[in-house]
Amino acid sequence: MKKNNSTVNSTYNPKHIEQFFYNLWEKKNLFTFDSSTAQKNNFCIMMPPPNMTGTLHLGHAFQYSIMDTLVRYQRMLGKNTLWQTGIDHAGIATEIIMERKILLEEGKNRHEYNKEKFIKKIWEWKKTSTNIINNQMRRLGISVDWTRERFTMDDHMSHAVQEVFIRLYQKNLIYRDKRLVNWDNKLQTVISDLEVENKQVKGCMWYLRYTLADGIQTINKSNYLVVATTRPETIFGDVAIAINPMDHRYNNLIGKFVILPIINHRIPIIADKKIDLQQGTGCVKITPAHDFNDYTIAKNHKLPLINIFTYDGHICNKAKIIKNFQNTKNISYRYIPTSFQNLEKNIARKEIIKELDRLKLLQKTQEHILTIPYGARSGIILEPMLTNQWYLSTKPLAKQAIQAVVNGDIHFVSKKYEKMYFHWMHNIQDWCISRQIWWGHPIPVWYDNHGKIYVGHNEEEIRNKNQLSKKIILNKESSVLDTWFSSSIWTFAALGWPNDNLVLRTCHPTDIIISGFDIIFFWIARMIMLTMHILQDNNGKPQIPFKTIFITGLVRDEQGKKMSKSKGNTIDPVDIIDGISINDLIKKRIKHLLQPKLSEKIKKATKKQFPNGIKSYGTDALRFTMLSLSSSGRDIIWDTQRLEGYRNFCNKIWNASLFIIANTENHECGIFNDNIKIFSLVDKWIFTKFHQTIKLFQKQLNQYRFDLAANTLHAFIWHQFCNWYLEFAKTIINKKEHSVLELCSTRYTLIIILESLLRLAHPMIPFITEAIWQKIKTIVGLSNHESIMTQPFPNPNNYTIDPQAFHDVEWIKKIITAIRTIKSNMRTSTNQAISILLRCESLTTEKKITDNLFIIKNITKLNNVTILSKQEKVPPSLSFIQKDIEIFLPINTLDKQNELTKLSKELTNLEKKIIISVHKLNNQSYITHAPKNIISKEQEKLKTYQNKKIKILKQQKLIMQS
C-alpha cells in the first residue's frame, strides 16, 4: 500500500489543468526528437505549415487533433517521434493582408513604400502573427518538436529553395516563356490555374457588325458579318474572324477580309474546325492575347498577338503586336484612338459599345449567362494576359509520381482519391512558378544587357562561374517563386536538406501526411513530384516524401455551409476551449470584413446560433468531438450538441476517478502482493472486456478510423466501466460483510483499469488523462515516472481474459436491464425498492441467479426476489422474457389510478409534439429550404414520439385490464 497525500479538485475544470501540464511537457522536452537514437524505430510526420496570415480555425483543430493522436500513440508504442512544425510565408495572401493593414493603420498603399520597407514591415508583423498561431497550437495540446520549428522564408529554407530551382534548371526542367496566363489586375501578378474560381453570372452578348472588305458579300447578299461577343472591350486586339469550314453560310469567304470596327484595320477570315456552328452567329472574333481558346487558334494559324491592356487593367496607349510565336522580339504597334486610351477596361467597354452604336455597327444586345474566372485571393475578374513567366516542366516528373502510387509505395486513405490524383497527373500542364509580388523567394536568376540568363545562388557565384568582368551589368529577376514551390519541398527541406544529416537520413520518407482534399493538386502531388526528382535512397531509387496520405474533408457549420471569414461563420478553436461572450464573438466575426455590408446579417446569424455566446468546453472535449466526427474524406458538419456531450464525457471520467481514488488511495489494493487477491466474476468480466476494447481500439487507430476508435473508447468508459463496473464495485465496497481478499481485488481492478484506461485514452484526450494519472501514479507504484506520455500504450495481452466470466456477466447485465426496463415502463423510480418474481428454465439458471442475487438486488434496488417453480401461478404482472428466465412485476403492487393519471398526462404532451412535428414535415417550404440534417433530425424526433405513444397505450391497456 502506497501513501499518497495528493488531492484532486472535486469539480472538473479544464482551465486549471491544461496550461499547467502543457508547460510541464514542454519544460521537460517530452516533444523533442531524440537525435541520439535516430537510427532506431522512428515515426515522423510533417505538419502542413499554416499560413502566417491569420489565426487557426476549426479546420486546423480538426487536422491537428488527428495528427497529435497519431504522434502520441506512436510515442507510447516506444517510437522516437518527430512532429515537424513550421509556418508558411503565404506570399500573395500575406501581401494582401499587409496592404490592408497599412491602409487601415496608416492610410497608405503598398506603392507608397519601397520594396525593402514593405518587406521589413512584413517581417515585423510575422513575429506577432506566428506567436498567435503557435499559442493556439499549444492550447490544442499538440506535441510538436518546438526546437525544430521552421519558417518557409528563413535562411535555411531559402537556400534549399534556390538549390532545388538551380538543379531543376540544370536538368532543363525549368524554362522561361511568354504565354497567356490568368492575370490579376488588382494584385498585378499571374495567378495559378488552381486558384481560379469560375462563377456563373448574368451578363450580355453583343452582336457586332464587321464590314466585309473589297466589296464582297455573303451568300445572302449582306456586306457584313455579325459576330457575337461577350467582350467588346477587346476589339482592338482582334486579329481575325474564324468560321467553321463546314459552315455553308460563310465558307465562300474563307481567305477574304473584314474591316475591324472603329480603327478600320483589315483582318482575315479564317477556317477552324473548333468553331461551333450552333453557338452565336457562327462567326467568332479571335483575340489571342486576351482569350485562351483564341490563343490556341492563333498559334495554329500563325496569327499575330496584340496586347491591348496594361497590367492594372486599362487600355494601352498603343497595342503591342507580336507577329511571330517563335520570335517574340519581333514586335510592332497598333494605333488605339485617343478617346479610349488609359480607360479602365469596364469603362472602355461602355464607351466602345456607345461608339459601335453610333457607327450603326451594334446590331443587338441580349442577356446571357457567362462563366467568369475570378481570383480566389482578390475576388476580381481575371484577365488572360500575355506575359513572360517561369515554368516547371511537369510531365517528366509526373510519370514517376504516378508510378509511386500504382506500385503501392504511397497509398491514399481513402483510395477513392487515387482516381482524382491519377486523372490530374495524367492531364497535368506545366506549372507557372513565378509571381509578380514582393514577398516571396527570389528567383535565383540574373540577366545581362543582352537578355542572357544566368542561374546561381548569388551574383558573386555567377560571375566567378562564368568569368564575367565587373563591366558586365547583371540585373536580378524581379519576380518571386510561387508559394507552393517552397511548400513542395517541405518534407525534406525542413529536415535539413541539402545538408546531409542523421535526421534526414532516418526520418525521410516521412510516415504520413494529413491534408484536406482541396490541396491534393496544389501541394500533395507537387511534393511527390519534386521530392522524387531531388532525393534518392541508398540504392539510387527516387525517394517518396511520405508513405501514406490521409485526406480529410472540410469542417462546415451546423447548417452545412462552408466556414469562411467572409461569411462570418468561422469559429476560433480557442473560443471553444475558453468560451467567449456573444458581444466579443460578434466583434471578432465582423472585424476586417471584405464586405462590411454583411455585418448586420452576420450579427443576426451569430445571435441566433449562440444567443449566450460560447461557454468553455476545454481542449479535450473539442479534440474528442473532432475525432468522433472524423471519417476520411467526408466533410464534417459541426455539432455543438456533440461537443456538449463530450464535455460531459470528460466530466464523467473525472468523477469516476474521484470515486476510485477515494476508495484506493491509502488502502491496500494488492498492487505489490498477488496473494491477497481473489477476483470476482465482475472483475474477470471487466478485464476481459478491456482486453477486447484495447484490441478493437488499436485496430481502428491503425486503420485511421479515428471516428470508430473514439466511439469504442467512449462506449467502454461510459457504458461498460462507469455505468456497469463501477456500480458492481460499489455493491462490493458497500457490502456489510465482505472478505479482505474480495475487497482488495475490487480495489486492484478499479485502479489498474483506470490507470490503463488513461493510457489508452491519452492520445485523444491528453490533458485530463495526464492530470488524473499524476494523482494515481503513486497508488500503482509509478511515482518516479514523470508523465503518462512516456508510459507504454496498453497491451491487450497484459489483461487476463475469462470467456465464461464474460458470458455470465453479460447475462446478468441483461437481467438487470430487463428489471430496469420494467420499472421504467411502469413509471417506477429507479431508486424505488420493489419486489419481483422470477421463473427459471433450469437449475443451472436458478443457481446463477442465486450466486449473483446480491449484485442484482442492490443494483436494481429490489426489496425481495422470489424464485417461482414452474407450477406456481403468477399474479397479474408486467412480464419480460430473457432467454431462459421470466421476470414478473406484479401490478397489484402499484397505485393504478396514479399510474393512469401520469400516463394520460404524458400521452397528451406527446400528441401535441406529434402534431407540431407532422405539421413541419408536411410544410413544403420547410422541406425545400431546411438543411437535410435538420430535416433528418425532425423525422427522427417524430419517430421517437410515435414509438413512445405506442408504449404508453400498451401500458394503459395492461393496467386497466388487471
NORZIQUI-V741597 format. One record per backbone hydrogen bond with DSSP energy under -0.5 kcal/mol. CO is the residue of the C=O (numbers start at 1). NH is the residue of the N-H. If there is no record, write none. Layout:
((CO/NH) (CO/NH))
//
This chain:
((2/666) (11/13) (13/16) (13/17) (14/17) (14/18) (17/21) (18/22) (19/23) (20/24) (21/25) (22/26) (23/27) (24/28) (25/30) (26/29) (29/32) (33/35) (34/37) (35/38) (37/40) (40/42) (41/80) (43/82) (44/511) (44/512) (45/47) (45/84) (47/49) (50/88) (51/54) (57/60) (57/61) (58/62) (59/63) (60/64) (61/65) (62/66) (63/67) (64/68) (65/69) (66/70) (67/71) (68/72) (69/73) (70/74) (71/75) (72/76) (73/77) (74/79) (75/78) (76/793) (79/81) (80/43) (82/45) (82/84) (83/145) (84/47) (85/150) (86/50) (87/152) (88/52) (90/94) (91/95) (92/96) (93/97) (94/98) (95/99) (96/100) (97/101) (98/102) (99/103) (100/104) (101/105) (102/106) (102/107) (102/108) (103/107) (109/112) (110/113) (114/118) (115/119) (116/120) (117/121) (118/122) (119/123) (120/124) (121/125) (122/126) (123/127) (124/128) (125/129) (126/130) (127/131) (128/132) (129/133) (130/134) (131/135) (132/136) (133/137) (134/138) (135/139) (136/140) (137/142) (138/141) (142/144) (144/146) (145/148) (146/149) (150/87) (151/154) (154/158) (155/159) (156/160) (157/161) (158/162) (159/163) (160/164) (161/165) (162/166) (163/167) (164/168) (165/169) (166/170) (167/171) (168/173) (168/174) (169/172) (173/393) (175/391) (177/179) (177/389) (179/387) (181/183) (181/385) (182/191) (183/185) (183/383) (184/188) (184/189) (189/184) (191/182) (192/195) (193/196) (195/376) (196/198) (197/199) (197/374) (199/201) (199/372) (201/370) (203/368) (205/366) (206/208) (206/229) (207/363) (207/364) (208/210) (208/227) (209/211) (210/225) (211/259) (212/215) (213/216) (218/221) (222/218) (223/212) (225/210) (225/227) (227/208) (229/206) (231/234) (232/235) (234/237) (235/238) (239/268) (240/286) (241/270) (242/284) (243/272) (244/247) (246/248) (247/250) (247/251) (249/219) (250/253) (251/254) (253/256) (256/269) (257/213) (258/260) (258/267) (259/211) (260/264) (260/265) (261/263) (265/260) (267/258) (268/241) (268/270) (269/255) (270/243) (272/275) (275/277) (276/279) (279/282) (283/228) (284/242) (285/287) (286/239) (286/240) (287/290) (291/295) (292/296) (293/297) (294/298) (295/299) (296/300) (297/301) (298/302) (298/303) (299/302) (305/307) (305/322) (306/308) (307/320) (308/316) (310/313) (313/345) (314/310) (315/342) (317/336) (319/334) (320/307) (320/322) (321/323) (321/332) (322/305) (327/330) (329/331) (330/323) (332/321) (334/319) (337/340) (337/341) (338/341) (340/343) (343/315) (344/347) (344/348) (345/349) (346/350) (347/351) (348/352) (349/353) (350/354) (351/355) (352/356) (353/357) (354/358) (355/359) (356/361) (356/362) (357/360) (361/209) (361/363) (364/207) (366/205) (368/203) (368/370) (370/201) (370/372) (372/199) (373/382) (374/197) (375/379) (380/375) (383/183) (385/181) (385/387) (387/179) (387/389) (389/177) (390/433) (390/434) (391/175) (391/393) (392/394) (392/431) (394/398) (395/399) (396/400) (397/401) (398/402) (399/403) (400/404) (401/405) (402/405) (402/406) (403/407) (404/409) (404/410) (405/408) (411/549) (413/551) (414/417) (415/418) (415/419) (416/419) (416/420) (417/421) (418/422) (419/423) (420/424) (421/425) (422/426) (423/427) (425/428) (430/432) (431/392) (431/433) (433/482) (435/437) (435/480) (438/440) (441/481) (442/444) (443/445) (444/456) (445/477) (446/454) (447/475) (448/451) (452/448) (454/446) (458/462) (459/463) (460/464) (461/465) (462/466) (463/467) (463/468) (469/472) (471/473) (475/447) (479/443) (480/435) (482/485) (482/486) (483/487) (484/488) (486/489) (487/490) (489/492) (489/493) (490/494) (492/497) (493/496) (496/499) (501/505) (502/506) (503/507) (504/508) (510/547) (511/548) (512/46) (513/515) (513/550) (515/552) (516/519) (517/520) (519/523) (519/524) (520/525) (523/527) (524/528) (525/529) (526/530) (527/531) (528/532) (529/533) (530/534) (531/535) (535/543) (537/540) (541/537) (545/510) (547/411) (548/513) (548/550) (549/413) (549/551) (550/515) (551/633) (552/517) (554/556) (554/636) (555/563) (556/638) (557/560) (561/557) (564/567) (564/568) (564/569) (571/58) (572/575) (572/576) (573/576) (573/577) (574/578) (575/579) (576/617) (576/618) (577/618) (580/614) (581/585) (582/586) (583/587) (584/588) (585/589) (586/590) (587/591) (590/593) (595/598) (596/599) (598/602) (599/603) (600/604) (601/605) (602/606) (603/607) (604/608) (605/609) (606/610) (610/613) (613/612) (614/580) (618/622) (619/623) (620/624) (621/625) (622/626) (623/627) (624/628) (625/629) (627/630) (629/631) (630/707) (631/634) (634/553) (635/637) (636/556) (636/638) (639/643) (640/644) (641/645) (642/646) (643/647) (644/648) (645/649) (646/650) (647/651) (648/652) (649/653) (650/654) (651/655) (652/656) (653/657) (654/658) (655/659) (656/660) (657/661) (658/662) (659/663) (660/664) (661/664) (661/665) (664/667) (667/669) (670/673) (673/676) (674/677) (680/684) (681/685) (682/686) (683/687) (684/688) (685/689) (686/690) (687/691) (688/692) (689/693) (690/694) (691/695) (692/696) (693/697) (694/698) (695/699) (696/700) (697/701) (698/702) (699/703) (700/705) (701/704) (704/706) (705/709) (706/710) (707/711) (708/712) (709/713) (710/714) (711/715) (712/716) (713/717) (714/718) (714/719) (715/719) (715/720) (716/721) (717/722) (718/723) (719/724) (720/725) (721/726) (724/728) (725/729) (726/730) (727/731) (728/732) (729/733) (730/734) (732/735) (736/738) (739/743) (740/744) (741/678) (741/745) (742/746) (743/747) (744/748) (745/749) (746/750) (747/751) (748/752) (749/753) (750/754) (751/755) (752/756) (753/757) (754/758) (755/759) (756/760) (757/761) (758/762) (759/763) (761/764) (761/765) (765/769) (766/770) (767/771) (768/772) (769/773) (770/774) (771/775) (772/775) (772/776) (773/777) (776/780) (777/782) (778/781) (782/785) (787/790) (788/791) (794/796) (795/798) (796/799) (798/800) (802/806) (803/807) (804/808) (805/809) (806/810) (807/811) (808/812) (809/813) (810/814) (811/815) (812/816) (813/817) (814/818) (815/819) (816/820) (817/821) (818/822) (819/823) (820/824) (821/825) (822/826) (823/828) (824/827) (829/832) (834/863) (834/864) (836/866) (837/888) (838/868) (839/886) (842/846) (843/847) (844/848) (845/849) (846/850) (847/851) (848/852) (850/853) (852/856) (853/857) (854/858) (855/859) (856/860) (857/861) (857/862) (861/834) (864/836) (865/867) (866/838) (866/868) (868/840) (869/872) (876/891) (876/892) (877/879) (878/889) (880/882) (880/887) (881/883) (882/884) (882/885) (884/841) (885/882) (886/839) (887/880) (888/837) (888/890) (889/878) (890/893) (891/894) (894/896) (895/899) (896/900) (897/901) (898/902) (899/903) (900/904) (901/905) (902/906) (903/907) (904/908) (905/909) (906/910) (907/911) (908/912) (909/913) (910/914) (911/915) (912/916) (913/917) (914/918) (915/919) (916/920) (917/921) (918/922) (920/923) (922/924) (923/927) (924/928) (925/929) (926/930) (931/934) (931/935) (932/936) (933/937) (934/938) (935/939) (936/940) (937/941) (938/942) (939/943) (940/944) (941/945) (942/946) (943/947) (944/948) (945/949) (946/950) (947/951) (948/952) (949/953) (950/954) (951/955) (952/956) (953/957) (954/958) (955/959) (956/960) (957/961) (958/962) (959/962))
//
